[in-house]
């Protein structure tokens, strides 16, 4: 059998990795590779670094964990900074790999990279980020429902979620000189110190992902009250926080889904345990929306092709970004994001609505700012939710949030707002110090 290159992407794990398993079964040895796309270290059209310091730090921790897991299996990780569709074929040829194996992605830039690799090298792509693969759902991709409820009901009725795959016992590997992973500073970043007010000290990697899963389900039984607490604002356990590890594939959605089912069988089955699976399906839905609509999810009119005009006011945007708009609920949430790289789901809905409906700014600017800062940034969930906020997505209604009412409902005693707004913090200085464009070249 030949050798193959395995290209790690947003699947930074050995457990439940279908592409990795297929590569091992069909080849003599593997070359495990991760290419940090240098374009993510550059600024986007709005001037934001696409891969900001919080997500970069989490990514490097995840790669370190992956590298150690590979070493335990007799392998290692070849890390490069570059253009993946150039580096992957080059490395495959340099190490005499007959083909490339990788996990499938679903959005425009990633699909272009896949096509470019396939033009230069035989390549095989596998679904590793889904509960149910496209060939198993009861509709064609061009018929993915435009309403989540219709999608959910049909998937729940007609589809079974496969059990997660076990990790390989050993990974035969092509001989290569492995080098240490860089740190964020080496890549030109200034990483803020951990803010003690943050909900959780996120640590990247599969080990941390499974620790969090055990904590939320088995150690604390927090899952049993998830539906009641999920709109919380302060503390680590009002919601699962699985999103960060799901985003870069340190854990698979199938692993979480079946752990929830095990919890239901052994501890308790209620509305909260169902709601966790409900939310996993929401995440899934946005990936199917991306499959159906392609590049439209990034366009100003969204999947509705809506003829809309957006304003661009830099001073107003900076106030939103730094949490200095004067709306204390919006400002508290935006400062949490600025200082920690995380914000609750309730907060995200409110600040998005405020940017679009009160400030009349382009929803894509908000989506890009979230892409830069969020430790749990996931391209399809991020743009799917921002299309919702902009009124150009899967919901034809204009979802306008009354932030004053929301503050009274979810922060009635003002504890959350005091936590993030009181003190001598200067968000503008923090922004300028840590979140400036990174020089690349």
C-alpha positions as a Markdown table, in Angstrom:
| # | Residue | x | y | z |
|---|---|---|---|---|
| 1 | Unk | 0.0 | 0.0 | 0.0 |
| 2 | Unk | 1.1 | 3.6 | -0.6 |
| 3 | Unk | 1.8 | 6.4 | 1.8 |
| 4 | Unk | -0.7 | 9.3 | 2.3 |
| 5 | Unk | -0.7 | 12.8 | 3.7 |
| 6 | Unk | -3.4 | 13.4 | 6.4 |
| 7 | Unk | -4.3 | 17.1 | 6.4 |
| 8 | Unk | -5.7 | 18.2 | 9.8 |
| 9 | Unk | -8.2 | 21.1 | 9.5 |
| 10 | Unk | -11.0 | 21.7 | 11.9 |
| 11 | Unk | -10.8 | 18.1 | 13.2 |
| 12 | Unk | -8.0 | 18.4 | 15.8 |
| 13 | Unk | -8.6 | 15.0 | 17.4 |
| 14 | Unk | -7.9 | 11.3 | 17.0 |
| 15 | Unk | -11.2 | 10.1 | 18.3 |
| 16 | Unk | -14.1 | 10.0 | 15.9 |
| 17 | Unk | -12.1 | 11.1 | 12.9 |
| 18 | Unk | -13.5 | 9.3 | 9.9 |
| 19 | Unk | -10.9 | 10.6 | 7.4 |
| 20 | Unk | -8.0 | 9.6 | 9.7 |
| 21 | Unk | -9.4 | 6.1 | 10.1 |
| 22 | Unk | -9.8 | 5.7 | 6.3 |
| 23 | Unk | -6.3 | 7.0 | 5.7 |
| 24 | Unk | -4.8 | 4.5 | 8.2 |
| 25 | Unk | -6.8 | 1.6 | 6.7 |
| 26 | Unk | -5.9 | 2.3 | 3.1 |
| 27 | Unk | -2.2 | 3.3 | 3.4 |
| 28 | Unk | 1.1 | 2.0 | 4.7 |
| 29 | Unk | 2.1 | 5.2 | 6.5 |
| 30 | Unk | 0.8 | 8.7 | 7.1 |
| 31 | Unk | 2.2 | 12.1 | 7.1 |
| 32 | Unk | 0.1 | 14.1 | 9.6 |
| 33 | Unk | 0.1 | 17.8 | 8.6 |
| 34 | Unk | -1.4 | 21.0 | 9.9 |
| 35 | Unk | -1.1 | 24.2 | 7.8 |
| 36 | Unk | -1.8 | 27.5 | 9.6 |
| 37 | Unk | -3.3 | 29.6 | 6.8 |
| 38 | Unk | -1.2 | 32.7 | 6.7 |
| 39 | Unk | -4.2 | 34.6 | 5.3 |
| 40 | Unk | -5.9 | 34.3 | 8.7 |
| 41 | Unk | -3.0 | 36.3 | 10.2 |
| 42 | Unk | -3.8 | 39.2 | 7.9 |
| 43 | Unk | -6.6 | 41.8 | 8.0 |
| 44 | Unk | -10.0 | 41.5 | 6.4 |
| 45 | Unk | -11.8 | 44.2 | 4.4 |
| 46 | Unk | -12.8 | 45.9 | 7.6 |
| 47 | Unk | -9.3 | 46.0 | 9.0 |
| 48 | Unk | -9.7 | 43.2 | 11.6 |
| 49 | Unk | -7.2 | 40.4 | 12.0 |
| 50 | Unk | -9.2 | 37.4 | 11.0 |
| 51 | Unk | -7.6 | 35.1 | 13.6 |
| 52 | Unk | -7.4 | 37.2 | 16.8 |
| 53 | Unk | -5.3 | 36.4 | 19.9 |
| 54 | Unk | -7.9 | 34.5 | 21.8 |
| 55 | Unk | -8.7 | 32.0 | 19.1 |
| 56 | Unk | -5.0 | 31.7 | 18.1 |
| 57 | Unk | -4.0 | 30.8 | 21.6 |
| 58 | Unk | -6.8 | 28.3 | 21.9 |
| 59 | Unk | -5.7 | 26.8 | 18.5 |
| 60 | Unk | -2.1 | 26.5 | 19.5 |
| 61 | Unk | -3.1 | 24.7 | 22.7 |
| 62 | Unk | -5.3 | 22.4 | 20.7 |
| 63 | Unk | -2.4 | 21.6 | 18.3 |
| 64 | Unk | -0.1 | 20.9 | 21.2 |
| 65 | Unk | -2.6 | 18.4 | 22.6 |
| 66 | Unk | -3.0 | 16.8 | 19.2 |
| 67 | Unk | 0.7 | 16.6 | 18.7 |
| 68 | Unk | 1.1 | 14.8 | 22.1 |
| 69 | Unk | -1.7 | 12.4 | 21.2 |
| 70 | Unk | 0.0 | 11.6 | 17.9 |
| 71 | Unk | 3.3 | 11.0 | 19.7 |
| 72 | Unk | 1.6 | 8.5 | 22.0 |
| 73 | Unk | 0.5 | 6.6 | 18.9 |
| 74 | Unk | 4.0 | 6.5 | 17.4 |
| 75 | Unk | 3.5 | 9.5 | 15.2 |
| 76 | Unk | 3.9 | 13.3 | 15.2 |
| 77 | Unk | 2.6 | 16.5 | 13.6 |
| 78 | Unk | 4.2 | 18.4 | 10.8 |
| 79 | Unk | 3.3 | 22.1 | 11.3 |
| 80 | Unk | 3.7 | 24.9 | 8.7 |
| 81 | Unk | 2.5 | 28.5 | 8.2 |
| 82 | Unk | 1.5 | 29.0 | 4.6 |
| 83 | Unk | -1.2 | 28.6 | 2.0 |
| 84 | Unk | -2.8 | 25.2 | 2.6 |
| 85 | Unk | -3.7 | 24.5 | -1.0 |
| 86 | Unk | 0.0 | 25.1 | -1.9 |
| 87 | Unk | 1.7 | 23.5 | 1.0 |
| 88 | Unk | -0.4 | 20.3 | 1.2 |
| 89 | Unk | 0.4 | 19.1 | -2.4 |
| 90 | Unk | 4.1 | 20.3 | -2.1 |
| 91 | Unk | 4.5 | 18.2 | 1.1 |
| 92 | Unk | 2.7 | 15.2 | -0.4 |
| 93 | Unk | 5.1 | 15.2 | -3.3 |
| 94 | Unk | 8.2 | 15.8 | -1.1 |
| 95 | Unk | 7.3 | 12.9 | 1.2 |
| 96 | Unk | 6.2 | 10.5 | -1.6 |
| 97 | Unk | 2.5 | 10.5 | -0.5 |
| 98 | Unk | 0.3 | 9.1 | -3.2 |
| 99 | Unk | -2.9 | 10.9 | -2.0 |
| 100 | Unk | -4.3 | 13.3 | 0.5 |
| 101 | Unk | -6.9 | 12.6 | 3.2 |
| 102 | Unk | -8.8 | 15.3 | 5.1 |
| 103 | Unk | -12.1 | 16.3 | 6.7 |
| 104 | Unk | -14.7 | 18.1 | 4.6 |
| 105 | Unk | -15.5 | 21.8 | 5.0 |
| 106 | Unk | -18.6 | 23.6 | 3.8 |
| 107 | Unk | -17.8 | 27.2 | 3.0 |
| 108 | Unk | -16.5 | 29.2 | 0.1 |
| 109 | Unk | -12.8 | 29.6 | 0.9 |
| 110 | Unk | -12.3 | 26.1 | 2.3 |
| 111 | Unk | -14.1 | 24.5 | -0.7 |
| 112 | Unk | -11.8 | 26.5 | -3.0 |
| 113 | Unk | -8.8 | 25.1 | -1.1 |
| 114 | Unk | -10.2 | 21.6 | -1.4 |
| 115 | Unk | -10.6 | 21.9 | -5.2 |
| 116 | Unk | -7.1 | 23.4 | -5.6 |
| 117 | Unk | -5.6 | 20.4 | -3.7 |
| 118 | Unk | -7.6 | 17.9 | -5.8 |
| 119 | Unk | -6.3 | 19.5 | -9.0 |
| 120 | Unk | -2.7 | 18.7 | -7.9 |
| 121 | Unk | -3.1 | 15.4 | -5.9 |
| 122 | Unk | -5.6 | 12.6 | -5.5 |
| 123 | Unk | -7.6 | 13.6 | -2.5 |
| 124 | Unk | -10.3 | 12.1 | -0.3 |
| 125 | Unk | -12.6 | 14.2 | 2.0 |
| 126 | Unk | -14.7 | 12.9 | 4.8 |
| 127 | Unk | -17.5 | 14.4 | 6.9 |
| 128 | Unk | -16.2 | 14.8 | 10.5 |
| 129 | Unk | -18.2 | 17.8 | 11.8 |
| 130 | Unk | -21.7 | 16.5 | 11.3 |
| 131 | Unk | -24.2 | 14.4 | 13.3 |
| 132 | Unk | -25.7 | 13.1 | 10.1 |
| 133 | Unk | -24.0 | 13.0 | 6.7 |
| 134 | Unk | -25.7 | 14.6 | 3.6 |
| 135 | Unk | -26.3 | 11.2 | 2.0 |
| 136 | Unk | -28.3 | 10.1 | 5.0 |
| 137 | Unk | -30.7 | 13.1 | 5.4 |
| 138 | Unk | -34.2 | 12.9 | 3.9 |
| 139 | Unk | -33.7 | 15.7 | 1.4 |
| 140 | Unk | -31.3 | 16.8 | -1.3 |
| 141 | Unk | -28.9 | 19.7 | -0.5 |
| 142 | Unk | -30.8 | 22.0 | -2.8 |
| 143 | Unk | -33.9 | 21.2 | -0.8 |
| 144 | Unk | -32.6 | 21.9 | 2.7 |
| 145 | Unk | -35.5 | 23.6 | 4.5 |
| 146 | Unk | -35.4 | 27.3 | 4.9 |
| 147 | Unk | -36.9 | 27.0 | 8.4 |
| 148 | Unk | -35.0 | 25.2 | 11.2 |
| 149 | Unk | -38.0 | 23.5 | 12.7 |
| 150 | Unk | -38.8 | 21.7 | 9.4 |
| 151 | Unk | -35.1 | 20.6 | 9.2 |
| 152 | Unk | -35.1 | 19.4 | 12.8 |
| 153 | Unk | -38.3 | 17.4 | 12.7 |
| 154 | Unk | -37.3 | 15.5 | 9.5 |
| 155 | Unk | -33.8 | 14.7 | 10.8 |
| 156 | Unk | -35.1 | 13.6 | 14.2 |
| 157 | Unk | -37.8 | 11.4 | 12.5 |
| 158 | Unk | -35.7 | 9.8 | 9.8 |
| 159 | Unk | -32.1 | 9.8 | 10.9 |
| 160 | Unk | -29.9 | 8.1 | 13.4 |
| 161 | Unk | -26.7 | 9.6 | 14.7 |
| 162 | Unk | -23.9 | 7.1 | 14.3 |
| 163 | Unk | -21.7 | 6.2 | 17.2 |
| 164 | Unk | -18.4 | 8.0 | 17.4 |
| 165 | Unk | -15.3 | 6.1 | 16.1 |
| 166 | Unk | -12.6 | 4.9 | 18.5 |
| 167 | Unk | -9.2 | 6.4 | 18.2 |
| 168 | Unk | -6.6 | 4.4 | 16.3 |
| 169 | Unk | -4.4 | 2.1 | 18.3 |
| 170 | Unk | -1.3 | 3.2 | 16.4 |
| 171 | Unk | -0.5 | 5.5 | 13.5 |
| 172 | Unk | 2.3 | 4.3 | 11.2 |
| 173 | Unk | 4.1 | 7.4 | 10.1 |
| 174 | Unk | 6.4 | 8.6 | 7.3 |
| 175 | Unk | 9.7 | 9.7 | 8.7 |
| 176 | Unk | 10.1 | 13.5 | 9.0 |
| 177 | Unk | 11.8 | 16.0 | 11.2 |
| 178 | Unk | 9.1 | 17.4 | 13.5 |
| 179 | Unk | 9.7 | 20.9 | 14.9 |
| 180 | Unk | 8.2 | 22.5 | 18.0 |
| 181 | Unk | 5.0 | 24.4 | 17.6 |
| 182 | Unk | 5.4 | 28.2 | 17.7 |
| 183 | Unk | 3.8 | 30.4 | 20.4 |
| 184 | Unk | 1.6 | 33.3 | 19.8 |
| 185 | Unk | 4.3 | 35.9 | 20.4 |
| 186 | Unk | 6.5 | 34.2 | 17.7 |
| 187 | Unk | 3.7 | 34.7 | 15.3 |
| 188 | Unk | 3.6 | 38.4 | 16.1 |
| 189 | Unk | 0.7 | 38.5 | 18.6 |
| 190 | Unk | 0.2 | 40.2 | 21.9 |
| 191 | Unk | -2.0 | 37.9 | 24.0 |
| 192 | Unk | -4.0 | 39.6 | 26.8 |
| 193 | Unk | -3.6 | 38.2 | 30.3 |
| 194 | Unk | -6.5 | 36.0 | 31.5 |
| 195 | Unk | -9.3 | 38.2 | 32.8 |
| 196 | Unk | -10.6 | 36.7 | 36.1 |
| 197 | Unk | -14.1 | 37.9 | 35.4 |
| 198 | Unk | -14.4 | 35.6 | 32.4 |
| 199 | Unk | -16.9 | 32.7 | 32.5 |
| 200 | Unk | -14.2 | 30.1 | 31.9 |
| 201 | Unk | -10.5 | 29.8 | 31.3 |
| 202 | Unk | -10.8 | 28.0 | 28.0 |
| 203 | Unk | -7.9 | 25.6 | 27.3 |
| 204 | Unk | -7.6 | 24.0 | 23.9 |
| 205 | Unk | -7.4 | 20.4 | 23.0 |
| 206 | Unk | -9.3 | 17.1 | 23.1 |
| 207 | Unk | -8.2 | 16.3 | 26.7 |
| 208 | Unk | -9.7 | 19.6 | 27.9 |
| 209 | Unk | -12.8 | 19.0 | 25.7 |
| 210 | Unk | -13.6 | 15.7 | 27.4 |
| 211 | Unk | -12.8 | 17.1 | 30.8 |
| 212 | Unk | -15.4 | 19.8 | 30.2 |
| 213 | Unk | -17.9 | 17.2 | 28.9 |
| 214 | Unk | -17.4 | 15.1 | 32.1 |
| 215 | Unk | -17.7 | 18.2 | 34.3 |
| 216 | Unk | -20.9 | 19.5 | 32.7 |
| 217 | Unk | -22.7 | 16.1 | 32.6 |
| 218 | Unk | -21.3 | 13.7 | 35.2 |
| 219 | Unk | -19.5 | 15.8 | 37.8 |
| 220 | Unk | -22.1 | 18.6 | 38.3 |
| 221 | Unk | -25.3 | 17.4 | 36.6 |
| 222 | Unk | -25.5 | 20.9 | 35.1 |
| 223 | Unk | -27.0 | 19.3 | 31.9 |
| 224 | Unk | -30.2 | 18.5 | 33.9 |
| 225 | Unk | -31.0 | 22.2 | 34.2 |
| 226 | Unk | -29.5 | 23.4 | 30.9 |
| 227 | Unk | -32.8 | 24.6 | 29.4 |
| 228 | Unk | -33.5 | 26.8 | 32.5 |
| 229 | Unk | -30.0 | 28.2 | 32.9 |
| 230 | Unk | -28.8 | 28.5 | 29.3 |
| 231 | Unk | -29.6 | 32.3 | 29.1 |
| 232 | Unk | -27.3 | 33.1 | 32.0 |
| 233 | Unk | -24.6 | 35.6 | 31.9 |
| 234 | Unk | -22.2 | 35.0 | 34.8 |
| 235 | Unk | -20.3 | 31.8 | 35.7 |
| 236 | Unk | -19.0 | 28.7 | 34.0 |
| 237 | Unk | -22.0 | 26.3 | 34.1 |
| 238 | Unk | -25.1 | 28.3 | 33.0 |
| 239 | Unk | -24.3 | 26.7 | 29.6 |
| 240 | Unk | -22.1 | 23.9 | 28.3 |
| 241 | Unk | -19.4 | 26.1 | 26.6 |
| 242 | Unk | -18.7 | 23.1 | 24.3 |
| 243 | Unk | -18.7 | 25.4 | 21.3 |
| 244 | Unk | -15.0 | 26.3 | 21.5 |
| 245 | Unk | -13.9 | 22.7 | 21.2 |
| 246 | Unk | -16.5 | 21.9 | 18.6 |
| 247 | Unk | -15.4 | 24.8 | 16.5 |
| 248 | Unk | -11.9 | 23.5 | 15.9 |
| 249 | Unk | -12.9 | 19.8 | 16.1 |
| 250 | Unk | -11.2 | 18.9 | 19.4 |
| 251 | Unk | -14.3 | 17.0 | 20.0 |
| 252 | Unk | -17.0 | 15.8 | 17.6 |
| 253 | Unk | -20.7 | 16.6 | 17.8 |
| 254 | Unk | -21.4 | 12.8 | 17.7 |
| 255 | Unk | -19.3 | 12.3 | 20.8 |
| 256 | Unk | -21.3 | 14.9 | 22.7 |
| 257 | Unk | -24.6 | 13.7 | 21.4 |
| 258 | Unk | -24.1 | 10.1 | 22.5 |
| 259 | Unk | -22.7 | 11.2 | 25.9 |
| 260 | Unk | -25.9 | 13.1 | 26.4 |
| 261 | Unk | -27.8 | 9.9 | 25.5 |
| 262 | Unk | -25.7 | 7.9 | 28.0 |
| 263 | Unk | -26.6 | 10.6 | 30.6 |
| 264 | Unk | -30.3 | 10.2 | 29.8 |
| 265 | Unk | -30.0 | 6.5 | 30.2 |
| 266 | Unk | -28.0 | 6.5 | 33.5 |
| 267 | Unk | -29.1 | 9.7 | 35.2 |
| 268 | Unk | -32.0 | 11.7 | 33.9 |
| 269 | Unk | -33.9 | 12.4 | 30.7 |
| 270 | Unk | -35.8 | 15.7 | 30.6 |
| 271 | Unk | -36.4 | 18.8 | 28.5 |
| 272 | Unk | -32.9 | 20.1 | 29.3 |
| 273 | Unk | -31.1 | 16.9 | 28.0 |
| 274 | Unk | -33.3 | 17.1 | 24.9 |
| 275 | Unk | -32.4 | 20.8 | 24.5 |
| 276 | Unk | -28.7 | 20.0 | 24.3 |
| 277 | Unk | -29.4 | 17.8 | 21.3 |
| 278 | Unk | -31.7 | 20.4 | 19.9 |
| 279 | Unk | -28.8 | 23.0 | 20.0 |
| 280 | Unk | -26.4 | 20.5 | 18.4 |
| 281 | Unk | -28.9 | 20.2 | 15.6 |
| 282 | Unk | -29.0 | 24.0 | 15.3 |
| 283 | Unk | -25.3 | 24.0 | 14.7 |
| 284 | Unk | -25.8 | 21.2 | 12.2 |
| 285 | Unk | -28.5 | 23.2 | 10.4 |
| 286 | Unk | -26.2 | 26.1 | 9.7 |
| 287 | Unk | -23.7 | 23.8 | 8.0 |
| 288 | Unk | -26.5 | 22.5 | 5.7 |
| 289 | Unk | -27.6 | 26.0 | 5.0 |
| 290 | Unk | -24.0 | 26.8 | 3.9 |
| 291 | Unk | -24.0 | 23.7 | 1.7 |
| 292 | Unk | -27.2 | 24.8 | 0.0 |
| 293 | Unk | -26.4 | 28.5 | -0.4 |
| 294 | Unk | -22.7 | 28.7 | -0.8 |
| 295 | Unk | -21.1 | 32.2 | -1.0 |
| 296 | Unk | -24.5 | 33.9 | -0.4 |
| 297 | Unk | -24.1 | 33.5 | 3.4 |
| 298 | Unk | -21.3 | 36.1 | 3.2 |
| 299 | Unk | -23.1 | 38.6 | 1.0 |
| 300 | Unk | -24.9 | 41.7 | 2.3 |
| 301 | Unk | -28.3 | 40.5 | 1.1 |
| 302 | Unk | -27.7 | 37.1 | 2.6 |
| 303 | Unk | -29.6 | 34.0 | 1.4 |
| 304 | Unk | -32.7 | 36.1 | 0.8 |
| 305 | Unk | -30.9 | 38.3 | -1.8 |
| 306 | Unk | -32.5 | 41.1 | 0.0 |
| 307 | Unk | -31.9 | 44.6 | -1.4 |
| 308 | Unk | -30.6 | 46.4 | 1.7 |
| 309 | Unk | -28.4 | 49.4 | 2.3 |
| 310 | Unk | -26.1 | 49.5 | 5.3 |
| 311 | Unk | -24.2 | 52.5 | 6.8 |
| 312 | Unk | -20.5 | 52.5 | 7.7 |
| 313 | Unk | -19.6 | 54.9 | 10.5 |
| 314 | Unk | -16.2 | 54.2 | 11.9 |
| 315 | Unk | -16.6 | 56.2 | 15.2 |
| 316 | Unk | -19.9 | 54.5 | 15.9 |
| 317 | Unk | -18.4 | 51.0 | 15.2 |
| 318 | Unk | -15.5 | 51.7 | 17.5 |
| 319 | Unk | -18.0 | 52.6 | 20.3 |
| 320 | Unk | -19.8 | 49.3 | 19.7 |
| 321 | Unk | -16.5 | 47.3 | 19.6 |
| 322 | Unk | -15.2 | 48.9 | 22.8 |
| 323 | Unk | -18.5 | 48.8 | 24.7 |
| 324 | Unk | -18.9 | 52.5 | 25.0 |
| 325 | Unk | -22.2 | 53.0 | 23.2 |
| 326 | Unk | -24.1 | 54.2 | 26.3 |
| 327 | Unk | -26.4 | 51.2 | 26.3 |
| 328 | Unk | -25.1 | 49.5 | 29.4 |
| 329 | Unk | -26.3 | 46.0 | 28.5 |
| 330 | Unk | -24.8 | 46.1 | 25.1 |
| 331 | Unk | -21.6 | 47.7 | 26.5 |
| 332 | Unk | -21.2 | 45.1 | 29.2 |
| 333 | Unk | -21.5 | 42.2 | 26.7 |
| 334 | Unk | -19.1 | 43.9 | 24.2 |
| 335 | Unk | -16.5 | 44.4 | 26.9 |
| 336 | Unk | -16.7 | 40.8 | 28.0 |
| 337 | Unk | -16.0 | 39.9 | 24.4 |
| 338 | Unk | -13.2 | 42.4 | 24.1 |
| 339 | Unk | -11.5 | 41.3 | 27.4 |
| 340 | Unk | -12.0 | 37.5 | 27.2 |
| 341 | Unk | -13.0 | 36.4 | 23.6 |
| 342 | Unk | -16.3 | 35.0 | 24.8 |
| 343 | Unk | -19.9 | 36.2 | 25.1 |
| 344 | Unk | -23.1 | 34.4 | 26.1 |
| 345 | Unk | -25.7 | 33.5 | 23.5 |
| 346 | Unk | -28.1 | 36.0 | 25.0 |
| 347 | Unk | -25.5 | 38.7 | 24.7 |
| 348 | Unk | -24.7 | 37.8 | 21.1 |
| 349 | Unk | -28.3 | 38.2 | 20.1 |
| 350 | Unk | -28.6 | 41.6 | 21.8 |
| 351 | Unk | -25.4 | 43.2 | 20.6 |
| 352 | Unk | -26.1 | 42.0 | 17.0 |
| 353 | Unk | -29.6 | 43.4 | 17.1 |
| 354 | Unk | -28.3 | 46.7 | 18.4 |
| 355 | Unk | -25.6 | 47.0 | 15.7 |
| 356 | Unk | -28.0 | 46.3 | 12.9 |
| 357 | Unk | -31.3 | 47.9 | 14.0 |
| 358 | Unk | -30.2 | 50.7 | 16.3 |
| 359 | Unk | -26.9 | 51.7 | 14.7 |
| 360 | Unk | -27.9 | 50.6 | 11.1 |
| 361 | Unk | -24.5 | 49.1 | 10.4 |
| 362 | Unk | -23.7 | 46.3 | 8.1 |
| 363 | Unk | -24.2 | 43.0 | 9.8 |
| 364 | Unk | -21.1 | 41.6 | 8.1 |
| 365 | Unk | -18.9 | 44.0 | 10.1 |
| 366 | Unk | -20.3 | 42.5 | 13.3 |
| 367 | Unk | -19.7 | 39.0 | 11.9 |
| 368 | Unk | -16.1 | 39.8 | 11.0 |
| 369 | Unk | -15.5 | 41.3 | 14.5 |
| 370 | Unk | -16.9 | 38.1 | 16.1 |
| 371 | Unk | -14.6 | 36.1 | 13.7 |
| 372 | Unk | -11.6 | 38.0 | 15.0 |
| 373 | Unk | -12.4 | 37.8 | 18.7 |
| 374 | Unk | -14.5 | 34.8 | 19.5 |
| 375 | Unk | -12.6 | 31.8 | 21.0 |
| 376 | Unk | -15.5 | 29.6 | 19.7 |
| 377 | Unk | -15.8 | 31.1 | 16.2 |
| 378 | Unk | -17.4 | 28.7 | 13.8 |
| 379 | Unk | -17.9 | 30.1 | 10.3 |
| 380 | Unk | -21.4 | 28.6 | 9.6 |
| 381 | Unk | -22.9 | 29.3 | 13.0 |
| 382 | Unk | -21.4 | 32.8 | 13.1 |
| 383 | Unk | -22.6 | 33.9 | 9.7 |
| 384 | Unk | -25.9 | 32.0 | 10.0 |
| 385 | Unk | -26.7 | 33.8 | 13.3 |
| 386 | Unk | -25.6 | 37.2 | 11.9 |
| 387 | Unk | -27.8 | 36.8 | 8.9 |
| 388 | Unk | -30.7 | 36.2 | 11.3 |
| 389 | Unk | -29.8 | 39.5 | 13.1 |
| 390 | Unk | -29.6 | 41.3 | 9.7 |
| 391 | Unk | -33.0 | 40.1 | 8.6 |
| 392 | Unk | -31.4 | 38.4 | 5.5 |
| 393 | Unk | -31.2 | 34.8 | 6.8 |
| 394 | Unk | -33.4 | 31.9 | 7.6 |
| 395 | Unk | -36.0 | 34.0 | 9.4 |
| 396 | Unk | -37.9 | 36.5 | 7.3 |
| 397 | Unk | -38.9 | 38.5 | 10.4 |
| 398 | Unk | -36.8 | 41.4 | 11.7 |
| 399 | Unk | -35.6 | 40.2 | 15.0 |
| 400 | Unk | -35.3 | 43.4 | 17.0 |
| 401 | Unk | -34.3 | 43.1 | 20.6 |
| 402 | Unk | -35.3 | 45.7 | 23.2 |
| 403 | Unk | -32.0 | 45.8 | 25.1 |
| 404 | Unk | -33.5 | 47.6 | 28.1 |
| 405 | Unk | -36.1 | 44.9 | 28.5 |
| 406 | Unk | -33.6 | 42.2 | 27.9 |
| 407 | Unk | -31.4 | 43.7 | 30.6 |
| 408 | Unk | -34.3 | 43.7 | 33.1 |
| 409 | Unk | -35.2 | 40.1 | 32.2 |
| 410 | Unk | -31.7 | 38.6 | 32.3 |
| 411 | Unk | -29.7 | 41.0 | 34.5 |
| 412 | Unk | -32.4 | 42.3 | 36.8 |
| 413 | Unk | -30.1 | 43.1 | 39.7 |
| 414 | Unk | -27.5 | 44.6 | 37.4 |
| 415 | Unk | -24.7 | 42.2 | 38.6 |
| 416 | Unk | -23.5 | 41.4 | 35.1 |
| 417 | Unk | -23.4 | 45.1 | 34.0 |
| 418 | Unk | -21.5 | 46.1 | 37.2 |
| 419 | Unk | -19.0 | 43.2 | 36.7 |
| 420 | Unk | -18.0 | 44.5 | 33.2 |
| 421 | Unk | -18.6 | 48.2 | 33.4 |
| 422 | Unk | -17.3 | 49.3 | 36.9 |
| 423 | Unk | -13.6 | 49.9 | 37.6 |
| 424 | Unk | -10.8 | 51.7 | 35.8 |
| 425 | Unk | -10.7 | 49.7 | 32.6 |
| 426 | Unk | -10.0 | 51.6 | 29.4 |
| 427 | Unk | -11.5 | 49.5 | 26.6 |
| 428 | Unk | -10.1 | 51.8 | 23.9 |
| 429 | Unk | -6.5 | 51.5 | 25.1 |
| 430 | Unk | -7.0 | 47.7 | 25.5 |
| 431 | Unk | -8.3 | 47.5 | 21.9 |
| 432 | Unk | -5.3 | 49.5 | 20.6 |
| 433 | Unk | -2.8 | 47.5 | 22.5 |
| 434 | Unk | -3.9 | 43.9 | 21.9 |
| 435 | Unk | -6.1 | 43.9 | 18.8 |
| 436 | Unk | -4.1 | 45.8 | 16.2 |
| 437 | Unk | -3.4 | 44.3 | 12.8 |
| 438 | Unk | -0.6 | 41.8 | 12.8 |
| 439 | Unk | 2.3 | 42.6 | 10.4 |
| 440 | Unk | 2.8 | 39.7 | 8.0 |
| 441 | Unk | 5.5 | 39.3 | 5.4 |
